[in-house]
Every structure is written in structure tokens, then in C-alpha cells.
Amino acid sequence: MKGNGLRGRRNGRIFFVLLGMSGLLAVLLVRLAWLQIAPSRLAAGLREDWRNEAVLQRERSLVLDSGRGDFYDRNGLALTGESYQAVAVFPMKEEARQTNAAARSHALIRLAGALGVTEAELSRWMNGLREPAFWVAPGGHAPAPLTAEQAALLASLRLNGVRVLPYHNRYPRDYVAAQALGYVSQHPEYVRAHYGAALEAGSIRETTLLGGAGLERALDPLLRGAGPTGVSFYTDAKSQPLPGLDMRLRGSRNPYYPLRVVTTLDRDIERRLEAYLDRSGLKEGAVVVLDAENGDVVAMASRPKLDPQRLGHAGSDAANHAIRAAVPGSVFKIVTEAAALEARAVHAGETFDCDGSYGKYGLHCWKKSGHGTLDLKGAFANSCNIAFASIAERLEPEQLAATADKLGIGRRVGWVSREDLQPLGRALRLLPEEESGAVFAQGKSERDGGVMAQTGIGQRDARLSPLQAANMIVTLLHHGRVLQPRIVREIRYANGQLVTELPVQAAPSAYGQISPKTARTLLEGMQAVVEVGTAKSIQAGTWRIAGKSGTAETEKAGKPRNNQWFVGYGPVDSPRYAVAVLAENRLPNTGNQATALFRGVMDMLASAGAAKQPD
């Protein structure tokens, strides 16, 4: 009985202890709920409630690498993405960076000196931060890269919230082929409109960078990858570092991402081309270099340049002039002669008389005194408007339009998948902004002598792009077979495993193709252009070259301007490259800049090839 009494008293004490603990826990829970729900001023006089204080204690994150796939040239050299060390600063109160004021001031002076700014400028920037940021030099648009000496110095300063971290800059300082590769930017409206399900699932955010143009746009779903890599820095409610937590690296560990896109571009040739165009002063236009063997895009430069860090600013043009249709002028005479030969409306031995005036439609030859009597090759070599207006009037509109289509004019010729690519699972066009150009105005089909005459010399509504012009030369070199210019060769996972290959493809016309004889006649005519015709001035050079010049009348802002062209190939004996040069909106009565540039581009290509030859 006595034992039962002891057990009863003990159980009673345990019960009351548990009851007291439960009551205390209930009080704590109520207090915690109250703090989270009801606004409360802190004893220190802060205006934020406890909920805001909880937010302030969250991690501060900084993106080191977007995780987006990069582009490489045909030799495996990077076209986008360069990694380097940069200064990262996390926001906190100045006194929290180092408790000793004198030591802090000394460290800031040394840091400012290493970055090339004053201590006042650096302190003002650091104290004004609300989110983590990399240091960007004045006038710069990307985190400033550090030398090894700078990185060592900064690491030794031991300033809280200041770190030397690796940064992956998508756009290198010598970013080339900018319009072809494109740019990325934030498009919240587009994301909301097209990625609603992904937004709800959390796989994409309104602030996610999306491809805005070029290959960045064409391959955007593949390039986004598995997400960014970032670093988190932890501070308390007073923006002071939390002891022991420091920084944590966060990011995907998926071995397959980011993807590697291997293009057909040659980085060395592209760099040489861009530098040459800068020296030569091409203000507006484009140059396209295609591999004569398979139509691959070796280089593609557009002017004005695109600055992906300053979209929309003066001097930065996102439009790719290499794939934008423009008035072709006498370059279109290649199409006119091909159509006449195919229709047997002209023969090689026929002669034409040119006294400088056509006698109707207000049409004149560019040579006011006329060319006299010319055969077909001479008319082509000297770009006689009178002869080609006469030839065009012999044709039906359908014949000229069909021949243009056979040569890849009036339709988009850039590489496009004919069926869903596996494992990509989607149709793909590599140059989504490419314009098709035209021969006649839309819906124009009735026969009109004036329209035919003007179109035959590349005026009126005729339009083609530098890409189409260069590809037309490749078509002639392939005896009339049209290829699809390819700018991506393959896509690989991060570990090197192949995702898919993008094969060389033909782009046949519904009207068939021109005959090899016609192609050969046109190639011989282009040789005559350089040997005895309008481009005699560019004979001298490393390679023997051939081509066709063109000058088209156009307007800009209501003022008369000229588009100047030259398209051709080289070397003549063993063609390696087909090149199109367009100098847009030049002042009338100025020399053909495109012709001179073509010679320089061909010499540059010859030099680049020689530099790659083994000793």
C-alpha cells in the first residue's frame, strides 16, 4: 500500500510538470504567432515588424553563371562565355566590414587603388548597395576582370562581404558575329504570355534571360539549361555577417548541362573580318563568307555593330543586315541572264548596241556615253543596263521569278529542319529573322515592259539579302544545286556526348534547277567582270577572283542613297569561299566601297588560310 502511494505522488508530480511545460509551450506559440501577425516596434526603434526582420535575415545571392549554354566555333574555340575573377560585394553596414575603423579605412583605400577609383567613389557605391553586385569599372557594362596580382591583394584585405569570385561573362570583350549569335535579355511580358505553365511550375521566372535574336533566339529552349550557379552570403537583421555561415555555392550538378553549340563559324576569320571592316570604315551593311564546298557560314559580319550590353543605344543595331533583304542593283543581272539562257531568249553570240539611253521608261545606262556594241559576256562584264533591260523585256514575269527561285532568291534559304529533330523534338530554323526578299511586288503578275526592264537590272521591287547573294554563288559553283547555308554543325552535352548533328542539306526549288551549262556561263562572265569589266581595279591580290558588282538606287529618310554590292568567289581555279559584300545607303556618285572591300576580304581569307598551314 505504501509503494502504491509513492507511485501515485510521483505520477502526480510528473503530471503537473508536463502540464506546466505544455502551458509554457502554448504561451511561446501564442507569442510567436503574435509576433508574426501583429505589427510591433522593436525596442531599438526600428520601423519594420518581425516579419520584415525575418526577410532581412535571408540569404543574399549573387549569380556567378547563368547556366546558359555557350557557342563554339568549328574548331572548338569559344564564341560566347569567358570566365575570370571579379570583385563581388555584398551589402552590409560599413562598420560591419571590419570592426577596427582605421584598419577598415586602410583596406578600403587599398581596394580603391587596386580598382582605379577613389575611396569616396568606392565607399559611396558599396554603401548604396541593396543587393549583391560585382564591381563594374566606370563606363563598363560587365564585371571588371581582375589580374592575378589584383585578386591576391583583394583576398588579403579581409573585408567582410567583399570577395574575389569567378564570373562567367556571356559576352566576351571581343564578341564577334554578334548579330548572327544574337543576345539575351529579360522579357517578362513574353514569359507571361508564352510560358504560363512553366511559370506556375517554377521552372522559369519572369526575370529569366531569354534569347532575343539570332541563334540565342533560335535555340533558346535548349540553351536555358538546368539553371544558374550562384553564391549566397548570410547576414542578420542588421546586415551584419552571421558567424560560421559565410558563403555557400548553389547550382545544378547535372553533368549534361549547359549544352555546347558547335557552329560553322571560324573565330579567327571572323575576328580578322571584323577588324578589317572597322579599319575600312564600313558604316552600314554586311559581309557573308560561305564555304564553297558545302555552303556553311564561315563568317557573318553586320554593321552597325550590336552591343549586347547596350541594346537600343545609339550605335548599337540588333538588326542583322546579312539576312535582311535590300535592293540588289546589277547583282540581280545574274538572275536575269540565267532566266534568259534557260528560256533560250538570248544566246552567247548575240550583240547589243548601247548609246547610253534605252529610249523608254526613263531608263539610262550607268555609262552616260554608252558601251557601244557588246556581246552577252561583254554586256555582263560591263554591267550594261541597256542590254539587260532589253533581255528582261523578252521574258515573262513567271520565267524571271521561277529562275530566281531556282537560285534561292525570293525565299528563305537558311538551314531549317524538314522534320522534327530527335532528341530535340521540335522543328528548327537557325536564322529566324531571315527575310525572303522578292522579285516583284506581292500579287504582281501581269506583264509590264517597264516593270520587267527595271527589275531586270535589279531595281523596282527586287530584293535579296547578302546571305542569299553569297549562296547564289555557291549554287553556281555546284552546277545549279541550291544548298541551305548552315551556321550550326552539332549540339553536345556538357560532358561531350552528342545531342544531335545538323547535316548539310539542299534547298531544292519547286521549279527544278538551272542547267550546269547556264551555271558555267555565269561563272565565266564573273571572271570577265574582274579581268576586263567593272572590277578591273581589284585584279591584283593574293588570289585570282571573280564576281559581279552592283549599284542600286534607293532612299534613306527621303534622301537619295546607293546600295553598293559585290558578290563572287575565289580562288578561281579552286574555289574555297563565296563572299557577298553590301555597303548600304552610300552617297550617290561615290566609288563602289563593296568592290574594294571584296578584294580585301579575299586577301584576308588567303592570309588566314596560309596562317593555318603547317610549317
JOGITA-V391640 format. One record per backbone hydrogen bond with DSSP energy under -0.5 kcal/mol. NH is the residue of the N-H (numbers start at 1). CO is the residue of the C=O. Records with the same first field share a line. If there is no record, write none. Layout:
NH = CO / CO
//
This chain:
5 = 1
6 = 2
7 = 3
8 = 4
9 = 5
10 = 6
11 = 7
12 = 8
13 = 9
14 = 10
15 = 11
16 = 12
17 = 13
18 = 14
19 = 15
20 = 16
21 = 17
22 = 18
23 = 19
24 = 20
25 = 21
26 = 22
27 = 23
28 = 24
29 = 25
30 = 26
31 = 27
32 = 28
33 = 29
34 = 30
35 = 31
36 = 32
37 = 33
38 = 34
42 = 46
45 = 42
53 = 49
54 = 50
55 = 51
56 = 52
57 = 53
58 = 55
60 = 233
61 = 59
62 = 231
64 = 229
65 = 229
69 = 223
70 = 259
72 = 261
73 = 77
74 = 265
76 = 73
79 = 71
80 = 71
81 = 170
82 = 169
84 = 167
86 = 165
88 = 86 / 163
89 = 133
90 = 161
93 = 239
96 = 93
97 = 93 / 94
98 = 94
101 = 99
104 = 100
105 = 101
106 = 102
107 = 103
108 = 104
109 = 105
110 = 106
111 = 107
112 = 108
113 = 109
114 = 110
115 = 111
116 = 112 / 113
117 = 112
122 = 118
123 = 119
124 = 120
125 = 121
126 = 122
127 = 123
128 = 124
129 = 126
133 = 89
135 = 87
140 = 137
144 = 135
146 = 85
151 = 147
152 = 148
153 = 149
154 = 150
155 = 151
156 = 152 / 153
157 = 153 / 154
158 = 154
160 = 97 / 158
162 = 159
163 = 88 / 161
165 = 86 / 163
167 = 84
168 = 64
169 = 82 / 167
170 = 168
172 = 170
175 = 172
181 = 177
182 = 178
185 = 210
187 = 208
191 = 187
192 = 188
193 = 189
194 = 190
195 = 191
199 = 195
200 = 196
201 = 197
202 = 198 / 199
203 = 198
204 = 198
208 = 205
210 = 185
212 = 183
213 = 183
215 = 180
216 = 181 / 213
217 = 213 / 214
218 = 214
219 = 215
220 = 217
222 = 219
223 = 219
224 = 220
225 = 222
227 = 224
229 = 65
230 = 250
231 = 62
232 = 248
233 = 60
234 = 246
235 = 58
236 = 240
239 = 236
242 = 234
243 = 241
245 = 242
246 = 242
248 = 232
250 = 230
257 = 254
260 = 492
261 = 70 / 259
262 = 260 / 490
263 = 72 / 261
264 = 487
266 = 298
267 = 265
270 = 266
271 = 267
272 = 268
273 = 269
274 = 270
275 = 271
276 = 272
277 = 273
278 = 274
279 = 275
280 = 276
281 = 277
282 = 277
283 = 281
285 = 303
286 = 582
287 = 301
288 = 580
289 = 299
290 = 288 / 578
291 = 296
292 = 290 / 576
295 = 291
297 = 486
298 = 289 / 296
299 = 289
301 = 287
303 = 285
307 = 305
308 = 306
310 = 307
313 = 310
316 = 313
317 = 305 / 315
318 = 316
321 = 319
323 = 320
326 = 464
329 = 458
331 = 328
332 = 329
333 = 330
334 = 331
335 = 332
336 = 332
337 = 333
338 = 334
339 = 335
340 = 336
341 = 337
342 = 338
343 = 339
344 = 340 / 341
345 = 340
346 = 340
350 = 347
352 = 374
354 = 352 / 372
358 = 363
359 = 363
363 = 360
365 = 356
368 = 366
370 = 367
372 = 354
374 = 352
376 = 348 / 350
379 = 375
380 = 376
381 = 377
382 = 378
383 = 380
384 = 379
385 = 383
388 = 384
389 = 385
390 = 386
391 = 387
392 = 388
393 = 389
394 = 390 / 391
395 = 392
399 = 396
400 = 396
401 = 397
402 = 398
403 = 399
404 = 400
405 = 401
406 = 402
407 = 403 / 404
408 = 405
409 = 404
410 = 436
415 = 485
417 = 428
421 = 426
425 = 421
426 = 421
430 = 415
434 = 431
435 = 323
438 = 463
444 = 441
445 = 443
452 = 448
453 = 449
454 = 450
455 = 451
456 = 452
457 = 453 / 454
458 = 455
459 = 454
462 = 459
463 = 438
464 = 326
466 = 321
467 = 322
469 = 465
470 = 466
471 = 467
472 = 468
473 = 469
474 = 470
475 = 471
476 = 472
477 = 473
478 = 474
479 = 476
480 = 475
481 = 475 / 478
482 = 480
484 = 505
485 = 483
489 = 262
490 = 262
491 = 500
492 = 260
493 = 497
494 = 256
496 = 493
499 = 491
500 = 491
502 = 489
503 = 501
507 = 482
509 = 512
512 = 509
519 = 515
520 = 516
521 = 517
522 = 518
523 = 519
524 = 520
525 = 521
526 = 522
527 = 523
528 = 524
529 = 525
530 = 526
531 = 527
532 = 528
533 = 528
534 = 381
535 = 529
536 = 533
538 = 535
539 = 536
545 = 543
546 = 569
547 = 526
548 = 567
550 = 565
552 = 563
554 = 561
556 = 559
559 = 556
561 = 554
562 = 586
563 = 552
564 = 562 / 583
565 = 550
566 = 581
567 = 548
568 = 579
569 = 546
570 = 577
571 = 544
572 = 544
575 = 572
576 = 570
577 = 570
578 = 290
579 = 568
580 = 288
581 = 566
582 = 286
583 = 564
584 = 284 / 582
586 = 562
590 = 587
593 = 591
596 = 592
597 = 593
598 = 594
599 = 595
600 = 596
601 = 597
602 = 598
603 = 599
604 = 600
605 = 601
606 = 602
607 = 603
608 = 604
609 = 605
610 = 606
611 = 607
612 = 608
613 = 609 / 610
//
